[in-house]
Amino acid sequence: MNEYKVKGLTCANCTRELQEEINKLPSGESASLSYNTGKLKVDHSIDLNKVKKILSSDGAFIEDGNDDHHDHQHQPGINWIALLSISAFLYVAGFITENFLNEYIAIGMFLAATVLSGYQTFLKGLKNLSKLKFNIETLMTIALIGALGIGEWKEGALVAILFGLNEYLEGLGMQKARKSMEKLLEIAPKEATVIENNEERIVSISSLGVDHIVLVRAGEKIPSDGIVIEGKSSVNEAAITGESMPVEKAINEPVFGGSINNEGILKIKITKAYEDSSLAKILHLVEEAQETKTPTELFINKFAKYYTPLIMIIAAFVMLIPPFLLDGSWGDWFYQGLAVLIVGCPCALVLSSPIAIVSGITKNARAGILIKGGVFLEQLGKVTTIAFDKTGTLTKGEPYVEDYIEYHPGFLQIAASIEKNSTHPIAKAIVNKAEGISYLPVEELTTVTGSGLVAQIEGVTYFLGNESHMKDLTFQQNVIDQIKQYKEKGMTIVILATDEDVLGIMGISDEIREESVNVIKNLHAAGIQHTVMLTGDHEKTAEKVAEKVGVKSYFASLLPDQKVAKIKELSNREKVAMVGDGINDAPALATADLGIAMGKGTDSAIETADIVLMQNHLGKLPNAIKSAKKVNSIIKLNIALALGLKLIALLLTIPGLLTLWIAILSDMGATILVTLISLTVIYEKK
């Protein structure tokens, strides 16, 4: 597929119609044209000239890479403003002339204003009429011909000016949302300084390969994912995680492309070509996300397709029934019918969803929350239950010594000396607990698989491990009581003993993340009714963690397939999101209505989940849910406004009070309101 940037798309409805035309071309069935991103994707073999012809029928064009980007972007805008301003001036002048000078001069001015602001619409409408294609331009053209035909020069001019202004404002709202999106995409680094044979050379990001060594100075962007091989610095990873706090990096530490080196010079060995880097994947996903249609949008588009012809039928009834059956005046009811036609414009309705969705996706992406499509944003706002995996999600997934009791003064020092060279997570927890204590020399060390270690220090043999490791030793009652107490609290037991004596006992647990308690509280406040914890750990540990973090229920000792079954069971009754760390939770994430993975750029998280929290914690989840709920309620409000204002306008035809300018104001008012309300998603109080 080839991808092109298209400028001049006037509205979501027109874009849909253009895509349908392109789909009819040979090799065009797979083509897609997105109003949200302004992008056209077509098959390599399609006749591009025919595509350009279809686009030009609606005033749209493929932006040429060689053109000056800015000129194209602003030229139509400037023209529109100039034309509309002159038209408005002529309209006011015509108004004054009519009352004080000459009616015919005034008519000339009204006509000039109509032509200036309405000729583009008029020409498009005539083309559409010849093809029997009924969209907003067609309706406007019929209304203009009708108004001028019955001598409503003033009304015709006002309709043309208001419509032009409406079209301009409508494009502006979407442009604002796209701009905000493009700003996000500018994060991508453009070039890199590669070191080869001790020489530096600057290369474009696309030619950067795996195993290249790059130099990143203070203030520069890291070009792609890699490993630090020289230097030490702090790095701003906000582009990836949305967290502005600097992260310290030293030799052998991983770094993300798009992060900014704060100080110092780093030499980095590239581990992924840019297009495979975390940032490239994120930006690609965010772009794709805007192109997916939500169920609401699909419904609106379908509705709009039938809505316009329906309005035309109603307009015909308004024009014909009163004069034929009720002795109404032909002129008056013909005029009312024209006004009804204008009410038929579905622009505000079709616009009620895309701006809000693009704004919601962009806003979350800036905060390091990847939502892979409008459909998932909509789902997130409807979730009532969130299921959490325990390890690595609510807890840190790293053991730590929660409590210990010392029966012998050298207990911690001996335990840490025995464990200091082990890579086992429990060993690390013990060494961390004894931080700052000097180590004793260990003479002999043997591992007994599954139970512990036997070590010799200064001629004494020590046993370090679980209870089964101490099978030859008889415990005193106080030791038995202490072990029982730690077990009831859901801790893992580590004992240090000699042949005769127990020197001390440690209770090891998985440390609860600092933010977990607050996150759960904020989720309940954000309208999540039910929080559930799922874990493979045993009952006691699960109970302790659930109680500490405040989840409403928990299920322990679950195997991965049992987690999936649990999610299915919950999904039968409510809308369920599953939050996991993305690696071992993939099946459960895929089963839930919505899979949310946390994983600092882990590929599997980005690939399996519908939503990815790029930070390695849950802190931003409540805000994401709030913004999703906001987007959903804004879309509902927008639909109600768009249809409500039209309904009021239609009801005015019953007493015969509907005028052309009221009709267009009802449409314009709805469009402007819908756009402004949608843009409030982006702007939020800090």
C-alpha positions in Angstrom: 0.0 0.0 0.0 1.2 3.5 -0.8 0.4 6.3 1.7 -0.3 10.0 0.8 -1.2 13.1 2.7 -4.4 14.7 1.5 -5.2 18.4 2.1 -8.5 20.1 1.6 -10.9 17.5 3.0 -13.9 19.5 3.9 -15.9 17.2 6.2 -16.1 13.6 7.5 -19.2 12.9 5.4 -17.6 14.1 2.2 -14.4 12.1 3.0 -16.5 9.0 3.4 -18.1 9.7 0.0 -14.7 10.2 -1.7 -13.5 6.9 -0.3 -16.5 5.1 -1.7 -15.8 6.6 -5.1 -12.1 5.5 -4.9 -13.2 2.0 -3.8 -15.0 1.6 -7.1 -11.8 2.1 -9.2 -9.9 -1.0 -10.4 -7.5 -2.1 -7.5 -9.3 0.5 -5.3 -11.3 -1.9 -3.1 -8.7 -1.8 -0.3 -8.2 2.0 -0.5 -8.9 4.0 2.7 -9.2 7.8 3.2 -9.2 9.0 6.8 -10.6 12.4 7.7 -9.1 12.2 11.1 -5.5 11.9 9.9 -5.8 13.3 6.4 -4.2 10.2 5.0 -4.9 8.2 1.9 -3.8 4.6 1.5 -4.0 2.9 -1.9 -2.8 -0.1 -3.7 0.5 0.3 -5.7 -1.4 -0.6 -8.9 -4.2 1.9 -8.7 -4.4 4.7 -11.3 -3.3 7.7 -9.2 -4.5 10.2 -11.8 -8.1 8.9 -11.4 -7.7 9.1 -7.7 -6.6 12.7 -7.9 -9.6 13.5 -10.2 -12.0 12.1 -7.6 -10.3 14.1 -4.8 -10.4 17.3 -6.9 -14.1 16.9 -7.4 -14.4 17.9 -3.7 -11.5 20.4 -3.7 -9.1 18.0 -2.0 -5.6 17.2 -3.4 -2.6 15.0 -2.6 0.1 17.1 -1.0 3.3 16.8 -3.0 6.4 16.2 -0.9 8.3 18.9 -2.9 5.7 21.6 -2.2 6.3 24.1 0.5 4.2 22.4 3.2 3.3 25.7 4.9 2.1 27.5 1.8 -0.3 24.7 1.0 -1.6 24.6 4.4 -2.4 28.2 4.8 -3.3 29.3 1.3 -6.8 28.0 1.2 -7.4 29.4 4.7 -6.3 32.8 3.8 -8.4 32.8 0.6 -11.4 31.7 2.5 -11.0 34.5 5.1 -10.5 37.1 2.4 -13.5 36.0 0.3 -15.7 35.8 3.3 -14.7 39.2 4.6 -15.3 40.8 1.2 -18.7 39.0 0.9 -19.7 40.1 4.4 -18.7 43.8 3.5 -20.8 43.6 0.3 -23.7 42.1 2.3 -23.7 45.0 4.8 -23.3 47.5 2.0 -26.2 46.0 0.1 -28.3 46.2 3.2 -27.6 49.9 3.6 -28.0 50.6 -0.2 -31.4 48.9 -0.3 -32.8 51.1 2.4 -31.2 54.5 1.4 -30.3 54.3 -2.3 -31.3 51.9 -5.0 -32.8 48.5 -4.8 -31.1 47.3 -8.0 -27.6 48.3 -6.9 -28.3 46.4 -3.6 -29.4 43.3 -5.5 -26.1 43.5 -7.4 -24.2 43.6 -4.2 -26.1 40.7 -2.7 -25.5 38.7 -5.8 -21.7 39.5 -5.8 -21.6 38.4 -2.1 -23.4 35.2 -3.0 -21.1 34.4 -5.9 -17.9 35.2 -3.9 -18.6 33.1 -0.9 -20.7 30.4 -2.6 -19.3 29.7 -6.0 -17.1 26.7 -4.9 -20.0 25.1 -3.1 -22.3 25.9 -6.1 -20.0 24.3 -8.6 -19.5 21.2 -6.5 -23.3 21.0 -6.0 -24.0 21.2 -9.7 -21.5 18.4 -10.4 -23.2 16.3 -7.7 -26.7 17.1 -9.0 -25.7 15.8 -12.4 -24.6 12.5 -10.7 -27.7 12.5 -8.5 -25.3 12.5 -5.5 -27.0 14.3 -2.6 -24.7 15.8 0.0 -24.4 19.1 1.7 -23.1 20.9 -1.4 -26.0 19.6 -3.5 -28.5 20.8 -0.8 -26.9 24.2 -0.6 -26.9 24.6 -4.4 -30.6 23.7 -4.6 -31.3 26.2 -1.8 -29.3 29.0 -3.5 -31.0 28.4 -6.9 -34.4 28.4 -5.1 -33.7 31.5 -3.0 -32.5 33.5 -6.0 -35.3 32.1 -8.2 -38.0 33.6 -5.8 -36.1 36.9 -5.5 -34.7 36.3 -1.9 -31.4 37.9 -2.8 -30.6 38.9 0.8 -31.4 35.4 2.1 -29.3 33.8 -0.6 -26.3 35.9 0.2 -26.6 35.3 3.9 -26.9 31.6 3.4 -23.8 31.5 1.2 -21.7 33.6 3.6 -22.8 31.6 6.7 -22.2 28.3 4.9 -18.7 29.4 3.8 -17.9 30.4 7.4 -19.3 27.1 8.7 -17.2 25.0 6.3 -14.1 27.0 7.2 -14.7 26.6 11.0 -15.4 22.9 10.6 -12.0 22.4 8.9 -10.3 24.4 11.6 -11.5 22.2 14.4 -10.2 19.0 12.8 -7.0 20.8 11.9 -6.5 21.7 15.5 -6.9 18.1 16.6 -4.6 16.9 13.8 -2.0 19.6 14.7 -2.0 18.4 18.3 -1.4 14.9 16.9 1.4 16.0 14.5 3.2 17.7 17.5 3.2 14.4 19.2 4.7 12.7 16.1 7.5 15.3 16.0 9.1 13.6 18.9 10.8 11.2 16.5 14.5 11.8 16.2 15.7 12.8 12.7 19.4 11.9 12.6 22.2 10.3 14.6 25.9 10.8 15.2 27.5 7.4 14.4 31.1 6.6 15.4 33.1 4.5 12.9 36.9 4.0 13.0 37.1 6.7 15.7 35.4 9.2 13.4 32.0 10.8 13.9 29.5 11.1 11.0 25.9 12.2 11.0 23.5 9.8 9.4 19.7 10.0 8.8 17.7 7.9 11.2 16.5 5.5 8.5 20.1 4.4 7.7 20.9 3.6 11.4 21.3 -0.1 12.0 21.7 -2.7 14.8 25.2 -2.6 16.5 26.0 0.9 15.3 27.7 2.9 18.0 26.2 6.4 18.4 27.3 9.4 20.4 24.6 11.4 22.2 25.6 14.8 23.7 23.7 16.7 26.4 20.3 18.0 25.1 20.3 15.6 22.1 17.7 12.8 21.4 18.8 9.2 21.7 18.2 8.0 18.1 16.9 4.4 18.8 16.7 1.7 21.5 20.1 0.6 22.7 22.5 -0.1 25.6 24.8 2.4 27.2 28.4 1.3 26.6 30.2 4.4 27.9 29.2 7.4 30.0 26.7 8.2 32.7 23.8 10.6 32.6 20.2 11.2 33.4 17.7 10.8 30.6 14.2 12.3 30.0 12.0 9.4 28.9 8.8 11.5 28.7 8.4 10.8 25.0 7.9 7.1 25.8 6.5 7.0 29.3 4.9 10.4 29.8 7.0 10.7 33.0 9.1 13.9 33.1 11.3 12.8 36.0 14.8 12.1 34.8 16.0 8.4 34.9 19.6 7.8 35.7 21.5 5.7 33.1 24.9 4.0 33.5 26.9 1.4 31.5 24.9 -1.6 30.4 21.6 0.1 31.1 18.9 0.1 28.3 17.7 3.4 26.7 14.8 4.2 24.4 14.9 6.1 21.1 13.3 9.5 21.4 14.5 10.0 25.0 16.6 13.2 25.6 20.0 13.0 27.2 20.0 15.6 30.0 23.7 16.0 30.8 27.0 14.3 30.1 27.9 12.3 26.9 26.6 8.8 26.3 27.9 6.2 23.9 25.2 3.8 23.0 25.2 0.6 21.1 22.0 0.4 19.0 20.0 -2.8 19.6 17.0 -2.0 17.2 16.8 -0.2 13.9 14.6 2.9 14.4 11.5 1.4 12.7 11.6 -1.5 15.3 12.2 0.8 18.3 9.6 1.4 21.0 9.0 5.0 20.0 8.5 4.1 16.3 6.0 1.4 17.3 4.2 3.8 19.6 3.9 6.6 17.1 2.8 4.1 14.4 0.1 2.7 16.7 -1.1 6.2 17.7 -1.5 7.1 14.0 -3.3 3.9 13.3 -5.5 4.4 16.3 -7.1 7.5 14.9 -8.1 5.7 11.7 -10.1 3.0 13.4 -13.8 3.8 13.5 -15.8 3.3 16.8 -19.2 1.6 16.7 -20.8 5.0 17.4 -19.0 6.5 14.4 -19.9 3.7 12.1 -23.5 4.1 13.2 -23.5 7.9 12.6 -21.9 7.4 9.1 -24.6 4.9 8.2 -27.3 7.1 9.6 -26.0 10.1 7.7 -26.2 8.1 4.5 -30.0 7.7 4.8 -30.7 10.9 6.7 -30.0 13.3 3.8 -32.3 11.6 1.3 -35.0 11.4 4.0 -34.7 15.2 4.6 -35.1 15.7 0.8 -38.4 13.7 0.9 -39.6 15.8 3.9 -38.6 19.0 2.0 -40.6 17.8 -1.1 -43.7 17.2 1.2 -43.3 20.7 2.8 -43.2 22.3 -0.7 -46.1 20.3 -2.2 -48.6 19.2 0.5 -49.7 22.7 1.9 -50.3 24.3 -1.5 -52.0 21.2 -3.0 -54.2 20.2 -0.1 -54.4 23.2 2.3 -54.5 26.2 0.0 -51.1 27.3 1.1 -49.1 29.9 -0.9 -46.7 28.2 -3.4 -44.0 30.8 -2.8 -44.1 30.6 1.0 -44.1 26.8 1.2 -41.4 26.5 -1.6 -39.2 28.8 0.6 -40.0 26.7 3.7 -39.0 23.5 1.8 -35.7 25.1 0.8 -35.0 25.8 4.5 -35.8 22.2 5.4 -33.2 21.1 2.8 -30.5 23.1 4.6 -31.5 21.5 7.9 -30.6 18.2 6.1 -26.9 18.8 6.3 -25.4 16.0 8.4 -22.0 17.8 9.0 -22.4 18.5 12.7 -23.7 15.0 13.3 -20.8 13.3 11.5 -18.3 15.7 13.3 -19.7 14.9 16.7 -17.3 12.0 17.2 -13.9 12.2 15.3 -12.5 15.4 16.9 -13.3 14.2 20.4 -11.7 10.8 19.7 -8.5 12.1 18.1 -8.2 14.6 21.0 -8.7 11.8 23.6 -6.1 9.5 21.9 -3.6 12.3 21.5 -4.0 13.5 25.1 -3.4 10.1 26.5 -0.5 9.4 24.2 1.2 12.5 25.6 0.8 11.1 29.1 2.4 7.8 28.0 -0.9 5.9 27.7 -1.2 4.2 24.3 -4.8 3.6 23.3 -4.7 1.5 20.1 -8.0 2.8 18.6 -11.1 4.9 19.1 -13.0 1.7 19.7 -10.8 1.0 22.8 -11.1 4.5 24.1 -14.9 4.1 23.9 -14.6 0.8 25.7 -12.4 2.2 28.4 -15.1 4.7 29.2 -17.7 1.9 29.6 -15.6 -0.5 31.8 -17.3 -1.3 35.2 -14.9 -3.9 36.5 -11.1 -4.0 36.5 -9.2 -7.3 37.2 -5.5 -7.0 38.2 -2.8 -9.5 38.1 -1.0 -9.3 41.4 2.8 -9.8 40.8 4.5 -6.9 39.0 1.2 -5.0 38.7 -0.1 -4.2 42.2 3.2 -5.4 43.7 6.7 -4.8 42.5 7.4 -8.4 41.7 10.6 -8.3 43.7 10.9 -10.0 47.1 12.0 -8.0 50.1 12.5 -8.7 53.8 9.3 -7.5 55.4 10.3 -8.6 58.9 12.9 -10.6 60.7 13.7 -11.8 64.2 17.2 -12.1 65.5 18.1 -14.8 68.1 21.9 -14.2 67.6 23.6 -10.8 67.1 25.5 -11.7 63.9 22.4 -13.1 62.2 22.1 -10.5 59.3 25.8 -10.3 58.7 26.2 -14.1 58.3 23.0 -14.5 56.2 24.2 -11.7 53.8 27.7 -13.1 53.6 26.3 -16.5 52.5 24.0 -14.9 49.9 26.2 -12.1 48.5 27.2 -13.9 45.3 23.8 -15.5 44.5 21.5 -14.1 41.8 18.4 -15.6 43.3 15.7 -12.9 44.0 15.4 -13.9 47.7 19.2 -13.7 48.0 19.1 -10.1 46.6 16.4 -9.2 49.2 18.6 -10.5 52.1 21.7 -8.6 50.8 19.6 -5.4 50.4 18.4 -5.7 54.0 22.0 -6.0 55.2 23.1 -3.0 53.3 26.2 -1.3 54.9 27.2 -4.4 56.9 30.7 -5.8 56.1 30.8 -9.4 54.7 32.5 -12.4 56.4 34.7 -14.6 54.2 32.9 -17.8 53.3 35.1 -20.9 53.1 32.8 -23.4 51.6 29.4 -23.1 49.9 27.0 -25.8 48.6 23.5 -25.5 47.2 20.8 -27.9 48.2 18.3 -27.5 45.3 14.8 -26.3 46.4 15.7 -25.9 50.1 18.7 -23.7 50.7 22.5 -23.3 51.2 25.1 -24.9 53.4 28.1 -22.7 54.1 31.2 -22.7 56.3 32.4 -19.5 57.9 35.4 -19.5 60.4 35.0 -23.2 60.8 31.3 -23.2 61.7 28.7 -24.8 59.4 25.6 -22.8 58.7 22.3 -23.8 57.1 20.3 -21.0 55.4 16.9 -21.8 53.8 13.3 -23.0 54.4 12.0 -25.3 57.1 12.7 -28.6 55.1 16.3 -27.5 54.9 16.5 -27.8 58.8 15.1 -31.3 59.0 17.7 -32.5 61.5 17.1 -29.7 63.9 14.4 -29.6 66.6 12.8 -26.2 66.9 12.0 -24.6 70.2 8.4 -23.5 70.9 9.1 -19.8 70.4 10.6 -20.5 67.0 7.6 -22.6 66.0 5.3 -19.8 67.1 7.3 -17.2 65.1 7.3 -19.3 61.9 3.5 -19.8 62.3 2.9 -16.1 62.8 4.9 -15.1 59.6 3.1 -17.8 57.6 -0.3 -16.5 58.7 0.8 -13.1 57.4 1.5 -14.7 54.0 5.3 -14.4 54.2 7.9 -16.8 52.8 10.2 -18.1 55.6 14.0 -18.1 55.5 15.8 -19.5 58.6 19.5 -19.3 59.5 20.8 -22.1 61.9 23.8 -24.1 63.0 23.7 -27.8 64.0 22.3 -26.9 67.4 20.7 -23.5 67.2 18.4 -21.2 65.2 20.1 -17.8 64.8 17.2 -15.9 63.2 14.1 -16.0 61.0 13.2 -13.7 58.1 9.7 -13.2 56.6 10.0 -12.4 52.8 7.2 -10.9 50.7 6.6 -9.3 47.4 6.6 -5.5 48.0 3.4 -3.6 47.3 3.9 -0.7 45.0 3.7 2.7 46.7 1.0 4.0 44.4 -1.3 0.9 44.4 -3.5 2.0 47.4 -4.1 5.4 45.8 -4.7 4.0 42.4 -7.4 1.6 43.6 -9.0 4.4 45.6 -9.0 6.8 42.6 -10.4 4.1 40.3 -13.4 3.6 42.7 -13.8 7.4 42.7 -13.7 7.4 38.8 -16.7 5.2 38.7 -15.2 1.7 38.6 -17.6 -0.4 40.6 -15.6 -3.6 41.1 -11.9 -4.2 41.5 -10.6 -7.8 41.5 -7.1 -9.3 42.0 -6.1 -12.5 40.3 -3.0 -14.3 41.4 -1.2 -17.6 41.3 0.0 -17.0 44.9 -1.5 -18.8 47.8 -4.5 -17.7 49.7 -2.7 -16.0 52.7 -0.5 -13.8 50.5 -3.4 -12.9 48.3 -5.6 -11.9 51.2 -2.8 -9.7 52.7 -2.2 -7.9 49.4 -5.9 -7.4 48.7 -6.5 -6.0 52.1 -3.5 -3.6 51.9 -4.3 -2.2 48.5 -8.1 -2.1 48.9 -9.4 -4.2 46.0 -12.9 -5.4 46.5 -12.3 -9.1 45.9 -9.5 -11.6 45.1 -8.9 -15.1 43.7 -5.8 -17.0 44.7 -3.8 -20.1 43.5 -4.9 -19.6 39.9 -3.0 -21.1 37.0 -2.9 -19.0 33.7 -5.8 -20.9 32.2 -7.8 -20.5 35.4 -7.2 -16.7 35.1 -8.7 -16.8 31.6 -11.7 -18.8 32.9 -12.2 -16.2 35.7 -12.1 -13.3 33.2 -14.7 -15.1 31.0 -16.9 -15.6 34.0 -16.7 -11.9 35.1 -17.3 -10.8 31.4 -20.7 -12.5 31.4 -22.0 -10.0 33.9 -20.0 -6.8 33.4 -17.6 -4.9 31.1 -14.2 -6.1 32.2 -10.7 -4.7 31.7 -7.7 -6.8 32.7 -4.5 -5.2 33.8 -1.3 -7.2 33.7 2.4 -6.7 33.1 2.0 -8.1 29.6 4.3 -11.1 29.5 2.7 -14.0 31.3 -0.7 -12.3 31.2 -1.2 -12.3 27.5 -4.0 -14.9 27.4 -6.0 -13.1 30.1 -5.4 -9.7 28.4 -6.7 -11.1 25.1 -9.8 -12.6 26.8 -11.0 -9.5 28.6 -13.2 -6.9 26.9 -10.2 -4.6 27.2 -6.5 -5.7 27.8 -4.4 -3.1 29.6 -0.7 -3.9 29.8 1.9 -2.1 31.8 5.4 -2.6 30.6 8.0 -0.1 30.1 8.2 -0.5 26.3 8.1 -4.3 26.5 7.3 -5.5 22.9 4.9 -8.1 24.1 2.9 -5.6 26.1 2.7 -3.2 23.1 1.6 -6.1 20.9 -0.9 -8.0 23.0 -2.8 -5.3 24.8 -5.5 -2.8 23.6 -4.1 -0.2 25.9 -0.5 0.1 27.2 0.6 2.1 30.2 4.2 3.0 29.1 5.2 3.9 32.7 6.0 0.9 34.8 3.1 1.6 37.2 -0.6 2.1 37.4 -0.6 5.8 38.5 -2.0 7.2 35.3 -4.8 4.6 34.8 -7.5 6.6 36.8 -6.9 9.7 34.6 -7.1 7.6 31.4 -10.5 6.3 32.5 -11.7 9.8 33.4 -10.7 11.1 30.0 -12.4 8.1 28.2 -15.6 8.7 30.1 -15.4 12.4 29.3 -14.9 11.6 25.5 -17.9 9.3 25.6 -20.2 11.8 27.3 -19.0 14.5 25.0 -19.9 12.4 22.0 -23.4 11.7 23.4 -23.9 15.5 24.1 -22.7 16.3 20.6 -25.1 13.9 18.9 -28.0 15.3 21.1 -27.0 18.9 20.2 -26.6 18.2 16.4 -30.0 16.4 16.2 -31.7 18.6 18.8 -31.0 21.9 16.9 -32.1 20.3 13.7 -35.3 19.0 15.2 -36.1 22.5 16.6 -35.5 24.0 13.1 -37.8 21.4 11.5 -40.6 22.0 14.0 -40.5 25.7 13.0 -41.9 24.7 9.6 -45.2 23.8 11.2 -46.1 27.4 12.0 -44.2 28.4 8.8 -41.5 30.2 10.8 -38.4 28.5 9.4 -36.2 30.9 7.4 -33.1 30.0 5.3 -30.8 31.8 7.7 -32.4 30.1 10.8 -31.9 26.8 9.1 -28.2 27.4 8.4 -27.6 28.9 11.8 -29.1 25.7 13.4 -26.6 23.7 11.4 -23.7 26.1 11.9 -24.4 26.5 15.6 -24.4 22.8 16.0 -21.1 22.4 14.1 -19.4 25.1 16.1 -20.6 23.8 19.4 -19.7 20.3 18.6 -16.2 21.3 17.6 -15.6 23.5 20.6 -16.9 21.0 23.0 -14.8 18.2 21.5 -11.6 20.3 21.7 -12.1 20.7 25.5 -10.7 17.1 25.7 -7.2 18.3 24.8 -7.3 21.3 27.1 -7.5 20.4 30.7 -6.6 22.2 34.0 -3.2 21.3 35.1 
